[in-house]
Amino acid sequence: MNNNFYGIMIKYPEPGMVKTRLARDIGPQKAALISRQITERVMKQTMPFSGEYGRLVFYDPPERIQEFVAWLQNEKFISQKGGDVGERMDNAIRHLLENGAGKAVITGADIPDLTSEIIIQAFDILDGSDVVIGPAHDGGYYLIGMKFPLPELFCNITWSTSDVFAETIRTLKHLGKSYSVLPLLSDLDTIEDLDNIVK
């Protein structure tokens, strides 16, 4: 059995609860609809071709499980756990590694150009690096993967700022871990991001 496990972290597209920065410009209903559409696009684009990896959905909030099952059919679902985004990512990575993954990769669902080719590339990179990371245009990152838990990467980081990627790289260097960087991509958070997708 393939021991490459990919976790995609998805928040239910409820108006007012997702894409709040985007909602300030286009309204919560439209922002939630776009969040749903981008998630469906990314799910389609990250489907493995022929068993290169197993995919699990880390969903939130937990009480929406029935809606998730109806929306994203034939997926495996795990409830997100943790207070902030760092704890949730750390717990997702740990879950994958503790349940059979030799290599674990996680992403969000709001990266319109994310594809299975990029996921496969991330797993291939982990053959020779401790960590793989995909930088986002806003200074964060859209993907992180590893072969063993590294909780230090998920604490003492100022989340949702333009320094997340740089802070994570500094931590990796401090820990003496090897890492490789994937191509730069954009996530969808603002009206400017939406304009770039439409172009």
Order of alpha helices (4+ residues) and beta strands (2+ residues): beta-alpha-alpha-beta-alpha-beta-alpha-beta-alpha-beta-beta-alpha-beta-alpha
